[in-house]
Amino acid sequence: MKKILSLILLVAAMLSLASCGSSIHKSTTNLPTRLEMRMSDLQFLGESEISCEYTTYLGIFKRINKVNGQNYVPGNDVTVSKGSGLLNSLVATLKGKGMDLAAAKVLRDYPDATYLQVVLDTKQVDRLFLGSVTTRTARVRAYKFKN
């Protein structure tokens, strides 16, 4: 009986220590879009960095903590949704928890932009006991057509 109890305690200790850790994933995205133009046809407006931090409990429950470095208040959100035009690629690329909220910053910073390109998308996951804290950061470049 004591052997079984000590084996159960050993397995429980190993599981609790194995669930802690940290990982970083980086990816660049290239959407399969055919757009025939040259860089000389575009004017670079600038680059913006957007981020979202959320907590996941038990792999099911998710809560947004921060959007673009500021505490998130539910109800005070402006989102970017899928639509027509070139902004559709931004929303499709940044799919995920809270990134549609963060993408609104790019549209506020560059209202004249007609082409948005996600240059870098970084996801950092800090694993906790029975949960995790995830921080996603994306760098977006804004362009407009020259007249």
Steps between C-alpha positions, in 0.01 A plus 500: 500500500785737585668422167188586304452825694864600451473417128188719466674788680806462277289508183306805627826683577637420155184623328494827693865572416459402135219751441716805573715654227521761231518499120522756219374443145577738213359479153480716194197479281460522126144473378453345156368819343580607146529874482681632198675818602849623573639662810527819297117499486476516880589766752619374839303670778657337804515201725289422803533240772189344650470254787254301704548315829254240623479234768371148441371285788461122469539533123139616469447838666671802342516854634659798325731695733657768279453633149786709358656533844189639669266317735203359313155620604219291346245715324747772398629310203537587135554198280606442143286240332531319173380704211587573143818653369858481614417525873358149482852357480599672825209350692553157343871505589448620858228253588510410865380607839496880527707584192193642324477749789868591465478541120277804541810693611656467154191650340503788750872566440478481120146582383616555138656154471378284214740209550603351834769236529575292809878479514550307824261310726641389837325281756644452849339245731585488872370174638357502850341235715159426340531797265716725286563865420534568128636820348465554125683782328480593133685759296286646218619722215258744338511609136283707273485527122680792341272725299 
